[in-house]
Amino acid sequence: MSADIVLWLVQDGITTGAIYALLALALLLVFAVTRIIFVPQGEFVSYAALSLGMLQTGQTPGTVWVLIAGGAIVAVLEGASALARREPARLARILAVYVAGPLAIAALARWGAAHALGLWAQMAIVAALVVPLGPLLYRIAYRPLADASVLVLFIVSMAAHYVLSGLGLVIFGGEGLRTNPISEARFDVGVLKIGAQSVWVAGASLVCMIALWLFFEHTLVGKALRATAINRVGARLAGIPAGLTGSIAFVLAAAIGAASGVLISPIATIYYDSGLMISLKGFVGAILGGMASYPLAALGALGVGLIESFSSFWASALKETIVFTLIIPVLLWRSLASRHPAVEDEEE
């Protein structure tokens, strides 16, 4: 292997690792706040990428139907809750947020598909379609089971993944799409030819990480999420509503997933089920980082991207096996190093 090939592989690994880093941050955020291993994170990626691809071909994204249906279900749930609590004044707000809101976004997407809008306007429409799916999914699938065990929440996550993946096949079809890049410029750096899209991916990932750090360190909402992640019971006693923090965590996860989908779609062809594999590699990065530290999760995901890149060169048929095998020694070490209070209590 020559030095030129090493540089090309490193460049490719950094680009893909930056996407995995974004998803690792989202998965760690959701798990820390809600204890949910969020398997459907990848669906936000594929939904965003395919929605953008449909807009660019002049079609109304099928995501509008998922958004409208999700809003209607939540409106029924919230409406029933308002009537049970004898709070009929809430009904107008519920209808405005969960029925009129999705319909307005759907109308905007339909209008945008019929007009040749610029790329940034199309990306804004995609964000409006995909980001609300996060809190809607949380309200439908997770909030009723917020106090359940991690295993139950994981089973719910698997069910949510299969539902969203199946809906993706119905609304997008089995054909993959690739979108137009933000910029087609290329930069020559020695033997490397770095595409502007790769620079956008790395830059957006870095900006997102900095934004998350500022959010958690310097905003009241971010500190509330940190408090919930550290001690859920203590946060509740301090007056921080667990349901609200969960919804905010899912909004951020959906936003990160949508950004990841928009960034990766010009680089790779995305199918309705592509998000799962991308999300799982982000999860491997979070595991390598210990599922406790955002910087370590990002570094772990970057390492996953580099290992995948070099594995593709040395043993392309085994690259997925190599990547997912990485978590075995980490989990084994953490299992041996951690204490098991339940077992110790029983012995006492």
Secondary structure as a PSIPRED ss2 file (coil, helix, strand):
# PSIPRED VFORMAT (PSIPRED V4.0)

   1 M C   1.000  0.000  0.000
   2 S C   1.000  0.000  0.000
   3 A H   0.000  1.000  0.000
   4 D H   0.000  1.000  0.000
   5 I H   0.000  1.000  0.000
   6 V H   0.000  1.000  0.000
   7 L H   0.000  1.000  0.000
   8 W H   0.000  1.000  0.000
   9 L H   0.000  1.000  0.000
  10 V H   0.000  1.000  0.000
  11 Q H   0.000  1.000  0.000
  12 D H   0.000  1.000  0.000
  13 G H   0.000  1.000  0.000
  14 I H   0.000  1.000  0.000
  15 T H   0.000  1.000  0.000
  16 T H   0.000  1.000  0.000
  17 G H   0.000  1.000  0.000
  18 A H   0.000  1.000  0.000
  19 I H   0.000  1.000  0.000
  20 Y H   0.000  1.000  0.000
  21 A H   0.000  1.000  0.000
  22 L H   0.000  1.000  0.000
  23 L H   0.000  1.000  0.000
  24 A H   0.000  1.000  0.000
  25 L H   0.000  1.000  0.000
  26 A H   0.000  1.000  0.000
  27 L H   0.000  1.000  0.000
  28 L H   0.000  1.000  0.000
  29 L H   0.000  1.000  0.000
  30 V H   0.000  1.000  0.000
  31 F H   0.000  1.000  0.000
  32 A H   0.000  1.000  0.000
  33 V H   0.000  1.000  0.000
  34 T H   0.000  1.000  0.000
  35 R C   1.000  0.000  0.000
  36 I C   1.000  0.000  0.000
  37 I C   1.000  0.000  0.000
  38 F C   1.000  0.000  0.000
  39 V C   1.000  0.000  0.000
  40 P C   1.000  0.000  0.000
  41 Q H   0.000  1.000  0.000
  42 G H   0.000  1.000  0.000
  43 E H   0.000  1.000  0.000
  44 F H   0.000  1.000  0.000
  45 V H   0.000  1.000  0.000
  46 S H   0.000  1.000  0.000
  47 Y H   0.000  1.000  0.000
  48 A H   0.000  1.000  0.000
  49 A H   0.000  1.000  0.000
  50 L H   0.000  1.000  0.000
  51 S H   0.000  1.000  0.000
  52 L H   0.000  1.000  0.000
  53 G H   0.000  1.000  0.000
  54 M H   0.000  1.000  0.000
  55 L H   0.000  1.000  0.000
  56 Q H   0.000  1.000  0.000
  57 T C   1.000  0.000  0.000
  58 G C   1.000  0.000  0.000
  59 Q C   1.000  0.000  0.000
  60 T C   1.000  0.000  0.000
  61 P C   1.000  0.000  0.000
  62 G C   1.000  0.000  0.000
  63 T H   0.000  1.000  0.000
  64 V H   0.000  1.000  0.000
  65 W H   0.000  1.000  0.000
  66 V H   0.000  1.000  0.000
  67 L H   0.000  1.000  0.000
  68 I H   0.000  1.000  0.000
  69 A H   0.000  1.000  0.000
  70 G H   0.000  1.000  0.000
  71 G H   0.000  1.000  0.000
  72 A H   0.000  1.000  0.000
  73 I H   0.000  1.000  0.000
  74 V H   0.000  1.000  0.000
  75 A H   0.000  1.000  0.000
  76 V H   0.000  1.000  0.000
  77 L H   0.000  1.000  0.000
  78 E H   0.000  1.000  0.000
  79 G H   0.000  1.000  0.000
  80 A H   0.000  1.000  0.000
  81 S H   0.000  1.000  0.000
  82 A H   0.000  1.000  0.000
  83 L H   0.000  1.000  0.000
  84 A H   0.000  1.000  0.000
  85 R C   1.000  0.000  0.000
  86 R C   1.000  0.000  0.000
  87 E C   1.000  0.000  0.000
  88 P C   1.000  0.000  0.000
  89 A C   1.000  0.000  0.000
  90 R H   0.000  1.000  0.000
  91 L H   0.000  1.000  0.000
  92 A H   0.000  1.000  0.000
  93 R H   0.000  1.000  0.000
  94 I H   0.000  1.000  0.000
  95 L H   0.000  1.000  0.000
  96 A H   0.000  1.000  0.000
  97 V H   0.000  1.000  0.000
  98 Y H   0.000  1.000  0.000
  99 V H   0.000  1.000  0.000
 100 A H   0.000  1.000  0.000
 101 G H   0.000  1.000  0.000
 102 P H   0.000  1.000  0.000
 103 L H   0.000  1.000  0.000
 104 A H   0.000  1.000  0.000
 105 I H   0.000  1.000  0.000
 106 A H   0.000  1.000  0.000
 107 A H   0.000  1.000  0.000
 108 L H   0.000  1.000  0.000
 109 A H   0.000  1.000  0.000
 110 R H   0.000  1.000  0.000
 111 W H   0.000  1.000  0.000
 112 G H   0.000  1.000  0.000
 113 A H   0.000  1.000  0.000
 114 A H   0.000  1.000  0.000
 115 H C   1.000  0.000  0.000
 116 A C   1.000  0.000  0.000
 117 L C   1.000  0.000  0.000
 118 G C   1.000  0.000  0.000
 119 L H   0.000  1.000  0.000
 120 W H   0.000  1.000  0.000
 121 A H   0.000  1.000  0.000
 122 Q H   0.000  1.000  0.000
 123 M H   0.000  1.000  0.000
 124 A H   0.000  1.000  0.000
 125 I H   0.000  1.000  0.000
 126 V H   0.000  1.000  0.000
 127 A H   0.000  1.000  0.000
 128 A H   0.000  1.000  0.000
 129 L H   0.000  1.000  0.000
 130 V H   0.000  1.000  0.000
 131 V C   1.000  0.000  0.000
 132 P C   1.000  0.000  0.000
 133 L H   0.000  1.000  0.000
 134 G H   0.000  1.000  0.000
 135 P H   0.000  1.000  0.000
 136 L H   0.000  1.000  0.000
 137 L H   0.000  1.000  0.000
 138 Y H   0.000  1.000  0.000
 139 R H   0.000  1.000  0.000
 140 I H   0.000  1.000  0.000
 141 A H   0.000  1.000  0.000
 142 Y H   0.000  1.000  0.000
 143 R H   0.000  1.000  0.000
 144 P H   0.000  1.000  0.000
 145 L H   0.000  1.000  0.000
 146 A C   1.000  0.000  0.000
 147 D C   1.000  0.000  0.000
 148 A C   1.000  0.000  0.000
 149 S C   1.000  0.000  0.000
 150 V H   0.000  1.000  0.000
 151 L H   0.000  1.000  0.000
 152 V H   0.000  1.000  0.000
 153 L H   0.000  1.000  0.000
 154 F H   0.000  1.000  0.000
 155 I H   0.000  1.000  0.000
 156 V H   0.000  1.000  0.000
 157 S H   0.000  1.000  0.000
 158 M H   0.000  1.000  0.000
 159 A H   0.000  1.000  0.000
 160 A H   0.000  1.000  0.000
 161 H H   0.000  1.000  0.000
 162 Y H   0.000  1.000  0.000
 163 V H   0.000  1.000  0.000
 164 L H   0.000  1.000  0.000
 165 S H   0.000  1.000  0.000
 166 G H   0.000  1.000  0.000
 167 L H   0.000  1.000  0.000
 168 G H   0.000  1.000  0.000
 169 L H   0.000  1.000  0.000
 170 V H   0.000  1.000  0.000
 171 I H   0.000  1.000  0.000
 172 F H   0.000  1.000  0.000
 173 G C   1.000  0.000  0.000
 174 G C   1.000  0.000  0.000
 175 E C   1.000  0.000  0.000
 176 G C   1.000  0.000  0.000
 177 L E   0.000  0.000  1.000
 178 R C   1.000  0.000  0.000
 179 T C   1.000  0.000  0.000
 180 N C   1.000  0.000  0.000
 181 P C   1.000  0.000  0.000
 182 I C   1.000  0.000  0.000
 183 S C   1.000  0.000  0.000
 184 E C   1.000  0.000  0.000
 185 A C   1.000  0.000  0.000
 186 R E   0.000  0.000  1.000
 187 F E   0.000  0.000  1.000
 188 D E   0.000  0.000  1.000
 189 V E   0.000  0.000  1.000
 190 G C   1.000  0.000  0.000
 191 V C   1.000  0.000  0.000
 192 L E   0.000  0.000  1.000
 193 K E   0.000  0.000  1.000
 194 I E   0.000  0.000  1.000
 195 G E   0.000  0.000  1.000
 196 A H   0.000  1.000  0.000
 197 Q H   0.000  1.000  0.000
 198 S H   0.000  1.000  0.000
 199 V H   0.000  1.000  0.000
 200 W H   0.000  1.000  0.000
 201 V H   0.000  1.000  0.000
 202 A H   0.000  1.000  0.000
 203 G H   0.000  1.000  0.000
 204 A H   0.000  1.000  0.000
 205 S H   0.000  1.000  0.000
 206 L H   0.000  1.000  0.000
 207 V H   0.000  1.000  0.000
 208 C H   0.000  1.000  0.000
 209 M H   0.000  1.000  0.000
 210 I H   0.000  1.000  0.000
 211 A H   0.000  1.000  0.000
 212 L H   0.000  1.000  0.000
 213 W H   0.000  1.000  0.000
 214 L H   0.000  1.000  0.000
 215 F H   0.000  1.000  0.000
 216 F H   0.000  1.000  0.000
 217 E H   0.000  1.000  0.000
 218 H H   0.000  1.000  0.000
 219 T C   1.000  0.000  0.000
 220 L H   0.000  1.000  0.000
 221 V H   0.000  1.000  0.000
 222 G H   0.000  1.000  0.000
 223 K H   0.000  1.000  0.000
 224 A H   0.000  1.000  0.000
 225 L H   0.000  1.000  0.000
 226 R H   0.000  1.000  0.000
 227 A H   0.000  1.000  0.000
 228 T H   0.000  1.000  0.000
 229 A H   0.000  1.000  0.000
 230 I H   0.000  1.000  0.000
 231 N C   1.000  0.000  0.000
 232 R H   0.000  1.000  0.000
 233 V H   0.000  1.000  0.000
 234 G H   0.000  1.000  0.000
 235 A H   0.000  1.000  0.000
 236 R H   0.000  1.000  0.000
 237 L H   0.000  1.000  0.000
 238 A C   1.000  0.000  0.000
 239 G C   1.000  0.000  0.000
 240 I C   1.000  0.000  0.000
 241 P C   1.000  0.000  0.000
 242 A H   0.000  1.000  0.000
 243 G H   0.000  1.000  0.000
 244 L H   0.000  1.000  0.000
 245 T H   0.000  1.000  0.000
 246 G H   0.000  1.000  0.000
 247 S H   0.000  1.000  0.000
 248 I H   0.000  1.000  0.000
 249 A H   0.000  1.000  0.000
 250 F H   0.000  1.000  0.000
 251 V H   0.000  1.000  0.000
 252 L H   0.000  1.000  0.000
 253 A H   0.000  1.000  0.000
 254 A H   0.000  1.000  0.000
 255 A H   0.000  1.000  0.000
 256 I H   0.000  1.000  0.000
 257 G H   0.000  1.000  0.000
 258 A H   0.000  1.000  0.000
 259 A H   0.000  1.000  0.000
 260 S H   0.000  1.000  0.000
 261 G H   0.000  1.000  0.000
 262 V H   0.000  1.000  0.000
 263 L H   0.000  1.000  0.000
 264 I H   0.000  1.000  0.000
 265 S C   1.000  0.000  0.000
 266 P C   1.000  0.000  0.000
 267 I C   1.000  0.000  0.000
 268 A C   1.000  0.000  0.000
 269 T C   1.000  0.000  0.000
 270 I E   0.000  0.000  1.000
 271 Y C   1.000  0.000  0.000
 272 Y C   1.000  0.000  0.000
 273 D C   1.000  0.000  0.000
 274 S H   0.000  1.000  0.000
 275 G H   0.000  1.000  0.000
 276 L H   0.000  1.000  0.000
 277 M H   0.000  1.000  0.000
 278 I H   0.000  1.000  0.000
 279 S H   0.000  1.000  0.000
 280 L H   0.000  1.000  0.000
 281 K H   0.000  1.000  0.000
 282 G H   0.000  1.000  0.000
 283 F H   0.000  1.000  0.000
 284 V H   0.000  1.000  0.000
 285 G H   0.000  1.000  0.000
 286 A H   0.000  1.000  0.000
 287 I H   0.000  1.000  0.000
 288 L H   0.000  1.000  0.000
 289 G C   1.000  0.000  0.000
 290 G C   1.000  0.000  0.000
 291 M C   1.000  0.000  0.000
 292 A C   1.000  0.000  0.000
 293 S C   1.000  0.000  0.000
 294 Y H   0.000  1.000  0.000
 295 P H   0.000  1.000  0.000
 296 L H   0.000  1.000  0.000
 297 A H   0.000  1.000  0.000
 298 A H   0.000  1.000  0.000
 299 L H   0.000  1.000  0.000
 300 G H   0.000  1.000  0.000
 301 A H   0.000  1.000  0.000
 302 L H   0.000  1.000  0.000
 303 G H   0.000  1.000  0.000
 304 V H   0.000  1.000  0.000
 305 G H   0.000  1.000  0.000
 306 L H   0.000  1.000  0.000
 307 I H   0.000  1.000  0.000
 308 E H   0.000  1.000  0.000
 309 S H   0.000  1.000  0.000
 310 F H   0.000  1.000  0.000
 311 S H   0.000  1.000  0.000
 312 S H   0.000  1.000  0.000
 313 F H   0.000  1.000  0.000
 314 W H   0.000  1.000  0.000
 315 A C   1.000  0.000  0.000
 316 S H   0.000  1.000  0.000
 317 A H   0.000  1.000  0.000
 318 L H   0.000  1.000  0.000
 319 K H   0.000  1.000  0.000
 320 E H   0.000  1.000  0.000
 321 T H   0.000  1.000  0.000
 322 I H   0.000  1.000  0.000
 323 V H   0.000  1.000  0.000
 324 F H   0.000  1.000  0.000
 325 T H   0.000  1.000  0.000
 326 L C   1.000  0.000  0.000
 327 I H   0.000  1.000  0.000
 328 I H   0.000  1.000  0.000
 329 P H   0.000  1.000  0.000
 330 V H   0.000  1.000  0.000
 331 L H   0.000  1.000  0.000
 332 L H   0.000  1.000  0.000
 333 W H   0.000  1.000  0.000
 334 R H   0.000  1.000  0.000
 335 S H   0.000  1.000  0.000
 336 L H   0.000  1.000  0.000
 337 A H   0.000  1.000  0.000
 338 S C   1.000  0.000  0.000
 339 R C   1.000  0.000  0.000
 340 H C   1.000  0.000  0.000
 341 P H   0.000  1.000  0.000
 342 A H   0.000  1.000  0.000
 343 V H   0.000  1.000  0.000
 344 E H   0.000  1.000  0.000
 345 D H   0.000  1.000  0.000
 346 E H   0.000  1.000  0.000
 347 E H   0.000  1.000  0.000
 348 E C   1.000  0.000  0.000
